[in-house]
Amino acid sequence: MILVCPHCSQNVILADSAAVGLVANCPGCGGSFSVGASDPVGSSAGPMIDTGYSGGSSSAGGSSMAGGRIMVAKLNLLAGLGFACLLTLLGCFGLLAANEIRYQRAQSVADEAMENYQRIIDQISNN
């Protein structure tokens, strides 16, 4: 049985389709509502159905916006972590590129020094 939470409009899936009149908690926002009724009810309306929600307030008087704010906060945190990972990777690639450039410059200086050394040896041997 699939119901729509009256607080946050999230789909709530219940295994027992004969649970009309019982109280369910939304796994998204934690709001309580009666199965088969469109208005939220208090927890004294009947036995509770486990929908997988394990935290928060189960009373109907709680803010229905709290679940949405929590979800937005989690998404913002994930986006921030993803952005931080991206910046870290870009920084690592930048360091690798800088080290490669430094190595090539050092190699170029070493090659030039070797050529100068060879010229000096050639001049000494020709005299």
C-alpha positions in Angstrom: 0.0 0.0 0.0 1.4 3.4 -1.0 0.3 6.5 0.8 1.2 10.1 0.5 2.4 11.9 3.7 0.1 14.9 4.3 3.0 16.8 5.8 5.7 16.5 3.1 4.0 14.7 0.2 6.5 11.9 0.3 5.3 8.4 -0.7 5.1 6.0 2.3 5.0 2.3 1.5 3.2 0.0 3.9 3.3 -3.7 3.6 -0.1 -4.4 5.1 -3.0 -3.1 3.0 -5.5 -3.8 5.7 -4.0 -1.2 8.1 -6.7 1.4 7.6 -7.3 3.3 10.8 -3.7 2.8 12.2 -1.2 5.6 12.6 1.9 5.7 10.5 5.1 7.8 10.8 6.5 9.3 7.6 10.2 8.2 7.0 10.9 11.6 5.4 9.6 14.1 7.9 8.6 12.0 10.9 5.0 13.3 10.8 2.2 11.0 12.0 -0.9 10.4 10.0 -3.8 8.0 10.0 -3.8 5.3 7.3 -6.8 5.9 5.1 -7.4 9.5 6.5 -6.1 12.7 4.9 -5.8 14.6 8.1 -2.8 14.1 10.5 -3.8 12.5 13.9 -2.2 12.2 17.2 -0.3 9.1 18.3 -3.3 8.0 20.5 -5.5 7.3 17.4 -4.4 3.7 17.1 -1.5 1.3 17.0 1.7 2.6 15.3 3.0 1.1 12.1 6.8 0.9 11.6 7.6 2.6 8.3 11.3 2.7 8.8 11.5 6.1 10.4 13.7 5.9 13.6 14.3 9.4 14.8 12.6 12.7 15.5 9.2 13.5 16.9 6.3 11.3 16.1 3.6 13.8 17.2 1.3 15.4 14.7 2.0 18.8 16.1 5.6 18.8 14.9 6.6 21.1 12.1 6.2 19.5 8.7 8.9 21.7 7.4 11.6 20.2 9.7 12.0 17.1 7.6 12.3 19.2 4.4 14.9 21.4 6.1 16.9 18.4 7.3 16.8 17.0 3.8 18.0 20.3 2.3 20.7 20.5 4.9 21.9 17.0 4.1 21.9 17.8 0.4 23.8 21.0 1.0 26.4 19.0 3.1 26.8 16.4 0.3 27.2 19.2 -2.3 29.8 20.9 -0.1 31.7 17.7 0.4 31.6 16.9 -3.3 32.9 20.4 -4.1 35.7 20.0 -1.5 36.7 16.7 -3.1 36.7 18.3 -6.5 38.9 21.1 -5.2 41.3 18.6 -3.6 41.6 16.7 -6.8 42.3 19.8 -8.8 44.9 20.8 -6.2 46.6 17.4 -6.5 46.7 17.7 -10.3 48.1 21.2 -10.0 50.8 20.0 -7.7 51.7 17.2 -10.1 51.8 19.6 -13.0 54.0 22.0 -11.0 56.4 19.2 -10.1 56.6 18.0 -13.7 57.4 21.5 -14.9 60.0 21.9 -12.2 61.6 18.5 -13.2 61.7 19.5 -16.9 63.3 22.8 -16.0 65.9 21.1 -13.8 66.5 18.5 -16.6 67.0 21.4 -19.1 69.5 23.1 -16.8 71.4 19.8 -16.3 71.5 19.2 -20.0 72.8 22.7 -20.6 75.4 22.3 -17.9 76.5 18.9 -19.5 76.8 20.6 -22.9 79.0 23.4 -21.4 81.1 20.8 -19.6 81.6 18.9 -22.9 82.6 22.1 -24.7 85.2 22.9 -22.1 86.6 19.3 -22.3 86.7 19.6 -26.1 88.5 22.9 -25.9 91.0 21.6 -23.4 91.7 18.5 -25.5 92.2 20.5 -28.7 94.8 22.8 -27.2 
